[in-house]
C-alpha cells in the first residue's frame, strides 16, 4: 500500500513539474533581414595594453524597418559603442564600434550580443593575439 501511495505522489510531482516548464522562444534568423560586415573579425597580433576598436557594419536587407535595441559585451574588456533604439530603414546601414582594452598577454576570443526589434539577435566575435613584446605591429583603427 505504501508503494502505491509513493508511486502516486511521485507521479503527481513529476507531472506537476513537467507542466511548469516553458518552451524557449523561437530564434529568428537575422540573416533573412540583416547583413553583417566584420561579424567575425580577426585582429591579428596586437600590443598588450594598447586599446583598439573596430566596426561591425549592419545593413537592413529587408523591406521592413529594423531597430537596433541593445549591444551587450561578453566581458568588461570589451566596450560597445552604438545608438540605442536606432532605426535602420530598408536598404540602409549602421554600425557598432567594439573596443578592446588588450590588457592580457596571449590569445583571445571575445563576443558581443546584438539585439534588434522583432526578436532578432546576432552574436559577433573577434579574435587575436596580444603580445607583450615589441614584435606586435602597430595597428590602426578600422573605421
Secondary structure as GFF3:
##gff-version 3
##sequence-region A 1 143
A	DSSP	alpha_helix	2	19	.	.	.	ID=ss1
A	DSSP	three_ten_helix	30	32	.	.	.	ID=ss2
A	DSSP	beta_strand	34	37	.	.	.	ID=ss3
A	DSSP	beta_strand	40	47	.	.	.	ID=ss4
A	DSSP	beta_strand	52	60	.	.	.	ID=ss5
A	DSSP	beta_strand	66	73	.	.	.	ID=ss6
A	DSSP	beta_strand	78	81	.	.	.	ID=ss7
A	DSSP	beta_strand	86	88	.	.	.	ID=ss8
A	DSSP	beta_strand	93	100	.	.	.	ID=ss9
A	DSSP	beta_strand	106	116	.	.	.	ID=ss10
A	DSSP	three_ten_helix	117	119	.	.	.	ID=ss11
A	DSSP	beta_strand	121	131	.	.	.	ID=ss12
###
